Amino acid sequence: MSENRLSSGISGLDEVLSGGYVSDRTYLIRGGPGAGKTTLGMHFLTTGVTNGEQVLFITLGETVTQLRRTAEVLGFDLQGVTFLDLSPTPEFFAQVQTYDIFSPAEVEREPTTRRIVDRVEALKPQRIFIDSMTQFRYLASDTFQFRKQVLSFLRFLVEQSTTVLFTSESSEEAPDDDLQFMSDGVINLDFRHNERTLCISKFRGSDFQDGHHAIRLTSTGMQLFPRLMLQDYGQDFNTEVVSSGIPEIDELLHGGIERSTITIISGPSGVGKSTLGLQFMKEAAGRGEHSVIYTFEERKETLLRRAEGINIAVSAMQEKGTLSVVQVEPLYYTPDEFANLVRQEVEQQKAQIVMIDSVSGYRLSVRGKDLISHLHALCKYLQNMGVAVLLINEIEMITGDFRVTEIGISYLADTIIFLRYLEMQGELRRTIGVLKKRMTDFEKTLREFEISRYGLKVGKPLTQLRGVLTGVPEMLGDEL
């Protein structure tokens, strides 16, 4: 049985709710001060106005003037929103007045109750937002009466074919467990350690995406970035080889890297990892394919200037729309926000190669959380979408003991390409080799790797040397 859905006004939240709120139901919005409860309600109401619906904002705390001022700052247009202001006035304090909602007998309605009923019956709104239901708790004589009165109130609203969002101000002294039981859905907003998240703990009659989803409050309202749920993403694609355009590198890889695979390019600082990744993108651009680089450490301008200096025309690629270069501030974005950036590039711009430069920069955005689980989810999503993934991994050791990665992510890789420095005749030189390739065989030798103003140059296999991986090779004698 299909049910009518109402958009929340926040695209990411609609995705988490599997299409939006189920109509004619009640939803509790929980959260501490400043968590974004009122902002979420304004999104809900203004979306209804846009759809030509009647909407009602019942406020028991802030005045309408305060709410309009807040809405103006956030860019909400409240012109079509009807308000019912039940907040205490200055006269309330001066004249020592009292409020009441449904009387214990639920027969005679006092003035506050009458105002709500009259407004709802006259307006017949499709959406109602109540901020906050906690205020009604102080109007009831005891917990039993509060529960009975609120449950009766919510049923009255739903019988008017209304979808209701209401907030609570939970605390240890006054928990809102009873409101959670009475509602059809519970949305939890959390703000701690400078991170905001949203979590659905209850959503009757519908599936939803569980877990904590990153949110951000901006000058235009709330943005939500759903966690990557791998089973929700995937598309048909052709498994094909992505060439580097350099015959010697393709020989090492027995043709190149494959689409829908993860390639780790590992090596010390300055050895040419990003440059090698750009080479694959340059070749893809010649086929009209779109690629994207997410640079966490190097400034975008520096990367572009460096690429132009080695005959990789990134500016022309950008103009033609075959390359996007996105500079990412890792301490600003959470992993969910970054994943949302990647999704937009893949799903809207049809990116076919994604390079993350580098894993250590991405690690900062995780902020102490489990790096491997976030990186695993992002890479598997890209694989499901048929994207070739390039992970730039920097190791600290320039020479000496050989390491592929220092953070335990090599299991993710379908292909591992490593770049190393070696010392020959008092000069530092670069080498390139392949350590792992799941899809095909690969060349087991190492080759010299050069970067010049004409581009990349790869030499013949270094078969006359031993100890290359230590960084200090020895020439083999004739007898060897």
PALO-166801 format. One line per field, with one value per residue (C-alpha): z, y, x; residue number from 1; residue in three letters. Coordinates in steps of 0.001 Angstrom, whole numbers, plus 500000, padded with zeros to 6 digits. Example, Ala and Ser with C-alpha at 12.3 -4.5 7.8 and 13.67 -1.06 7.14 Angstrom:
% residues 2
pz: c(507800	507140)
py: c(495500	498940)
px: c(512300	513670)
num: c(1	2)
residuo: c(ala	ser)
***
This chain:
% residues 480
pz: c(500000	498851	501270	500550	501429	502411	501654	504653	502557	503078	500254	502404	505064	502450	501363	504940	505375	502148	500455	503277	506146	505894	505860	508638	511321	514228	514543	517569	516985	519891	520631	522967	522673	519283	517759	514877	515879	514873	511648	510687	511385	509207	506312	506784	506785	503968	501724	502357	501378	498164	497413	497915	501287	504382	507227	510885	513306	516978	519191	522973	523570	521165	519942	516292	516005	517196	514830	511828	512649	512820	509576	507804	508789	507448	504226	504962	503469	506080	504140	503677	507200	509683	513300	516529	519254	522650	524191	527437	527003	529349	530747	531763	534339	535431	535909	537229	534650	534045	530994	530546	527862	527773	531138	533093	532070	528433	528169	528812	526864	528402	526335	525204	524016	522329	520379	519034	518052	516406	514392	513219	512250	510413	508588	507979	507649	506001	508104	511722	513620	517442	519246	521866	523274	526510	527581	527854	530528	532941	532343	533467	537087	536887	534463	533807	532866	530636	528741	528345	527256	524744	523240	522834	521334	518747	517774	517272	514918	512918	512502	510724	508037	509348	509513	512787	513797	517439	519440	522978	525409	527134	530268	533055	535306	532641	530141	527080	526910	526991	523933	522071	522694	521544	518270	514983	514391	516407	514908	517178	516650	518422	518774	520519	519939	517279	515151	514391	513582	512932	513790	513218	516121	515146	511906	511878	508661	506621	506104	506809	506852	510333	511860	512538	509541	509460	509373	509030	509897	507345	506380	504227	506766	507399	505163	505772	504400	504531	505386	502468	502410	499873	499069	497831	495091	491909	488150	485085	483550	481184	482722	480655	480980	481695	479970	481283	477780	478524	476960	479646	482497	480643	480204	483958	484486	481557	479891	482640	485568	485320	485791	489103	490865	493653	492976	495722	494490	497329	497915	499823	499419	496028	494238	491677	493041	492121	488776	487915	488838	486632	483745	483856	483889	480957	478890	480006	478958	475460	475388	476597	480101	483217	486168	489531	491950	495634	496992	500780	501207	498083	497046	493857	492154	493023	491622	488385	487911	488577	486144	483387	483944	483008	479883	481451	480226	483222	482437	479019	480577	483044	480285	478324	481396	481498	484811	488139	490785	494237	497108	500384	503850	505911	509233	507795	506211	508043	506240	505396	503933	501834	500636	499551	497475	495771	495128	493391	491102	490268	489948	488384	486473	485624	486871	485837	487654	491215	492865	496607	497284	499855	502371	505190	504361	504306	507654	509236	508229	510159	513373	515410	514168	512356	509174	507556	507843	506270	503511	502885	502465	500109	497924	497707	496710	493891	492826	492701	490444	488019	488953	488873	492261	492805	496426	496936	499972	501365	503381	505685	504840	501791	501697	503938	504950	502264	503256	501090	503598	507242	508178	507129	503990	501485	501716	499931	496843	493684	492382	494255	492381	494395	493675	495389	495519	494947	495139	492149	491732	494309	492658	493781	491145	491063	490380	489744	490283	490793	493957	493496	490776	491242	487776	485678	485938	486084	485410	488394	487614	488537	486075	486365	486498	485408	485508	483069	481395	478552	480819	482349	481074	482138	481324	480767	483603	486132	485873	486677	490170	493488	496718	494867	497525	500209	498291	498015	495109	494125	490589	489837	488664	485523	487616	489035)
py: c(500000	503230	506167	509865	511471	515061	516534	517777	520592	519118	516815	514797	514244	513092	510536	509330	509116	507104	509904	512184	512176	509831	512166	512405	511306	512913	513326	514309	516471	516064	518021	520395	524182	525280	521800	523045	521976	525225	525419	521934	522973	526076	523939	521733	524624	526721	523663	523230	526854	526302	523311	525418	523875	525529	525453	526459	527346	527011	528668	528394	529838	532458	535255	535575	538666	536694	533809	536110	537769	534385	533262	536412	535762	532185	533242	531634	533297	533017	535031	532055	530647	531141	531642	530862	532629	531003	532339	534305	538063	540735	541082	537402	538212	541511	540123	536652	534843	531096	528893	525550	522945	520139	520045	516769	515988	516900	518397	522086	523658	526612	529662	528261	525017	526851	529013	525936	524139	527200	527948	524350	523926	527257	526900	523133	522985	520095	520777	521907	522634	522944	524500	523138	520444	520467	523642	521651	519499	522398	522940	519451	518557	515293	512954	510891	513941	515264	511993	511721	515323	515339	512012	513382	516587	514751	512485	515528	517058	513854	513428	516783	515186	517038	516032	517276	518004	518940	519596	518700	520103	516968	517005	514604	516283	516179	513352	513040	509252	509535	511817	509307	506569	508764	509921	508014	509061	510377	512546	513187	516225	516188	518807	517836	518223	520866	518278	518169	514914	513649	510181	508526	506236	505592	505854	503901	502304	503013	502084	504636	504958	504317	505685	509209	511571	514794	518065	521662	524827	527522	530984	529284	526762	523130	520784	517036	514592	510976	508210	506041	502906	500689	498578	501707	502581	500921	501134	499091	499721	498116	496557	498030	498923	502522	503218	505627	506657	505727	502351	501398	501986	500022	497209	497172	496896	494569	497184	499660	499825	498610	500571	499904	499106	500789	501689	502818	504892	504820	506539	509241	512976	514469	511161	511781	510084	512850	513331	509668	509937	513015	511052	508577	511513	513177	510033	509732	513338	512430	509925	512600	511124	513252	512959	514706	515358	516054	517705	517886	519194	520979	524259	524025	526753	525004	521694	523323	525221	522114	520022	522608	522589	518895	519030	518033	520674	520680	524161	523021	519896	522032	524293	521284	519850	516691	517542	519006	520001	520426	521796	520334	521756	518549	520251	521798	518759	515662	512293	512344	515848	514860	511731	513965	516074	512933	511657	514903	514664	511024	511095	514534	515107	511398	511315	508095	508561	509909	510696	511393	513268	512159	509543	511346	514539	512637	511174	514636	514943	511765	513574	510604	508267	504990	506009	502587	502174	505582	505096	501570	502810	505625	503411	500620	503145	504362	500787	500105	503139	501868	504513	503971	505112	506459	506758	508728	507350	509014	507056	508752	506738	508059	505075	502073	499492	499090	499843	500090	501958	502864	502851	499384	500164	497957	495355	497840	497948	495956	497431	498803	500951	502041	504760	504796	506902	505212	506520	505890	507485	510160	511093	510522	508771	507466	503965	502591	499097	497136	495105	493805	493500	491414	491645	490563	489618	492357	492895	491900	494198	497820	500625	504048	506837	510413	513649	516392	519399	517101	514777	511360	509037	505410	503378	499709	497156	497521	493932	494687	496002	494413	496033	498629	498550	499557	502733	501866	499402	497407	496627	492900	491528	489465	486348	487004)
px: c(500000	501626	501493	501558	504886	505584	508990	510937	512404	515896	516959	519348	516683	514162	516746	517229	513423	513047	511109	509964	507486	504514	501507	498896	501321	503165	506924	508985	512082	514511	517659	519395	519613	520939	520668	518499	514972	513256	515270	514108	510523	510850	512072	509013	506531	508020	508138	504424	503798	505771	503524	500380	499473	498062	500603	500448	503248	502194	504784	504791	508254	509572	507364	506353	508558	511598	510816	510432	513727	515471	513819	514953	518572	518320	516602	513214	510143	507374	504808	502486	502954	500100	501195	499401	501372	500781	503977	503633	503234	504622	501116	501226	503897	502347	498848	499837	497675	497506	497227	495576	495079	492492	490790	490928	487351	488186	484718	485112	487960	489761	490819	494214	492691	489851	492285	494106	490922	489385	492522	492989	489328	489262	492604	492542	496341	498162	501269	501635	504833	504635	507595	507706	505428	507427	505607	502373	503993	503925	500226	499199	498567	500534	502298	499190	497141	499955	500214	496454	496038	498903	497835	494312	495708	497830	494935	492725	495298	495828	492055	492097	494361	497389	501048	502538	506116	506652	509788	510758	513296	514485	516622	517555	515004	512253	512846	510636	510307	506522	506537	508702	506151	503264	504833	504991	508564	511512	514281	517255	519490	522833	525555	528766	532494	531716	529909	526197	524432	520912	519661	516273	515359	511720	509752	506514	505325	508438	512041	514772	518549	519848	523012	524218	524182	526210	524298	525437	523545	524318	523094	520452	519183	520063	522034	522127	524684	523470	525901	526901	524762	526486	523441	521631	524102	525213	524915	525725	529145	531614	534692	537495	541152	542148	545461	548081	549093	552720	553644	556173	553713	551040	553579	554159	550391	549724	547548	546660	544275	540696	537508	535729	538998	540951	544572	546931	549868	552367	555664	557560	557049	557934	558455	555678	552553	550088	551792	551306	547625	547271	548753	545859	543440	545175	544710	541062	540434	541548	538697	536241	535928	535493	537879	538122	540971	540348	543458	543671	547199	548411	546840	544822	546870	550142	548924	547746	551016	553077	551029	551336	555102	555329	553181	549853	547385	545051	543707	542529	541056	539105	537801	536572	534891	537020	538698	537609	540130	538563	540600	539338	539932	539990	539293	536110	534463	533273	533594	529858	530121	533115	531335	528446	530866	532136	528607	527639	530657	529984	526199	525778	529041	529578	533164	534896	538217	538416	541751	542056	545278	546081	544932	546752	544840	541550	542484	542268	538608	537802	538830	539882	537161	537716	539588	539432	535635	534953	537502	536218	532625	533651	535840	533269	530610	532874	533502	529768	529388	532049	534638	538402	539739	543244	544384	547581	549384	552487	555014	557503	560620	562481	564826	565337	562747	560093	556499	553414	551254	551611	547920	546733	544709	546521	543730	541430	543595	543042	546295	549306	551819	554822	557367	560752	563874	567211	570757	573008	576412	575623	572334	568750	566661	563111	561814	558345	557007	553798	553333	549786	547154	544037	542544	545554	549182	551821	555512	557660	560581	561232	561854	563439	560864	561632	559652	560644	559087	558098	556157	556808	559461	559850	562938	563644	563503	566348	567567	571224	570545	569722	568588	566493	563763	566283	567049	570766	571091	574144	575211	575237	578546	579004	579244	575798)
num: c(1	2	3	4	5	6	7	8	9	10	11	12	13	14	15	16	17	18	19	20	21	22	23	24	25	26	27	28	29	30	31	32	33	34	35	36	37	38	39	40	41	42	43	44	45	46	47	48	49	50	51	52	53	54	55	56	57	58	59	60	61	62	63	64	65	66	67	68	69	70	71	72	73	74	75	76	77	78	79	80	81	82	83	84	85	86	87	88	89	90	91	92	93	94	95	96	97	98	99	100	101	102	103	104	105	106	107	108	109	110	111	112	113	114	115	116	117	118	119	120	121	122	123	124	125	126	127	128	129	130	131	132	133	134	135	136	137	138	139	140	141	142	143	144	145	146	147	148	149	150	151	152	153	154	155	156	157	158	159	160	161	162	163	164	165	166	167	168	169	170	171	172	173	174	175	176	177	178	179	180	181	182	183	184	185	186	187	188	189	190	191	192	193	194	195	196	197	198	199	200	201	202	203	204	205	206	207	208	209	210	211	212	213	214	215	216	217	218	219	220	221	222	223	224	225	226	227	228	229	230	231	232	233	234	235	236	237	238	239	240	241	242	243	244	245	246	247	248	249	250	251	252	253	254	255	256	257	258	259	260	261	262	263	264	265	266	267	268	269	270	271	272	273	274	275	276	277	278	279	280	281	282	283	284	285	286	287	288	289	290	291	292	293	294	295	296	297	298	299	300	301	302	303	304	305	306	307	308	309	310	311	312	313	314	315	316	317	318	319	320	321	322	323	324	325	326	327	328	329	330	331	332	333	334	335	336	337	338	339	340	341	342	343	344	345	346	347	348	349	350	351	352	353	354	355	356	357	358	359	360	361	362	363	364	365	366	367	368	369	370	371	372	373	374	375	376	377	378	379	380	381	382	383	384	385	386	387	388	389	390	391	392	393	394	395	396	397	398	399	400	401	402	403	404	405	406	407	408	409	410	411	412	413	414	415	416	417	418	419	420	421	422	423	424	425	426	427	428	429	430	431	432	433	434	435	436	437	438	439	440	441	442	443	444	445	446	447	448	449	450	451	452	453	454	455	456	457	458	459	460	461	462	463	464	465	466	467	468	469	470	471	472	473	474	475	476	477	478	479	480)
residuo: c(met	ser	glu	asn	arg	leu	ser	ser	gly	ile	ser	gly	leu	asp	glu	val	leu	ser	gly	gly	tyr	val	ser	asp	arg	thr	tyr	leu	ile	arg	gly	gly	pro	gly	ala	gly	lys	thr	thr	leu	gly	met	his	phe	leu	thr	thr	gly	val	thr	asn	gly	glu	gln	val	leu	phe	ile	thr	leu	gly	glu	thr	val	thr	gln	leu	arg	arg	thr	ala	glu	val	leu	gly	phe	asp	leu	gln	gly	val	thr	phe	leu	asp	leu	ser	pro	thr	pro	glu	phe	phe	ala	gln	val	gln	thr	tyr	asp	ile	phe	ser	pro	ala	glu	val	glu	arg	glu	pro	thr	thr	arg	arg	ile	val	asp	arg	val	glu	ala	leu	lys	pro	gln	arg	ile	phe	ile	asp	ser	met	thr	gln	phe	arg	tyr	leu	ala	ser	asp	thr	phe	gln	phe	arg	lys	gln	val	leu	ser	phe	leu	arg	phe	leu	val	glu	gln	ser	thr	thr	val	leu	phe	thr	ser	glu	ser	ser	glu	glu	ala	pro	asp	asp	asp	leu	gln	phe	met	ser	asp	gly	val	ile	asn	leu	asp	phe	arg	his	asn	glu	arg	thr	leu	cys	ile	ser	lys	phe	arg	gly	ser	asp	phe	gln	asp	gly	his	his	ala	ile	arg	leu	thr	ser	thr	gly	met	gln	leu	phe	pro	arg	leu	met	leu	gln	asp	tyr	gly	gln	asp	phe	asn	thr	glu	val	val	ser	ser	gly	ile	pro	glu	ile	asp	glu	leu	leu	his	gly	gly	ile	glu	arg	ser	thr	ile	thr	ile	ile	ser	gly	pro	ser	gly	val	gly	lys	ser	thr	leu	gly	leu	gln	phe	met	lys	glu	ala	ala	gly	arg	gly	glu	his	ser	val	ile	tyr	thr	phe	glu	glu	arg	lys	glu	thr	leu	leu	arg	arg	ala	glu	gly	ile	asn	ile	ala	val	ser	ala	met	gln	glu	lys	gly	thr	leu	ser	val	val	gln	val	glu	pro	leu	tyr	tyr	thr	pro	asp	glu	phe	ala	asn	leu	val	arg	gln	glu	val	glu	gln	gln	lys	ala	gln	ile	val	met	ile	asp	ser	val	ser	gly	tyr	arg	leu	ser	val	arg	gly	lys	asp	leu	ile	ser	his	leu	his	ala	leu	cys	lys	tyr	leu	gln	asn	met	gly	val	ala	val	leu	leu	ile	asn	glu	ile	glu	met	ile	thr	gly	asp	phe	arg	val	thr	glu	ile	gly	ile	ser	tyr	leu	ala	asp	thr	ile	ile	phe	leu	arg	tyr	leu	glu	met	gln	gly	glu	leu	arg	arg	thr	ile	gly	val	leu	lys	lys	arg	met	thr	asp	phe	glu	lys	thr	leu	arg	glu	phe	glu	ile	ser	arg	tyr	gly	leu	lys	val	gly	lys	pro	leu	thr	gln	leu	arg	gly	val	leu	thr	gly	val	pro	glu	met	leu	gly	asp	glu	leu)
***
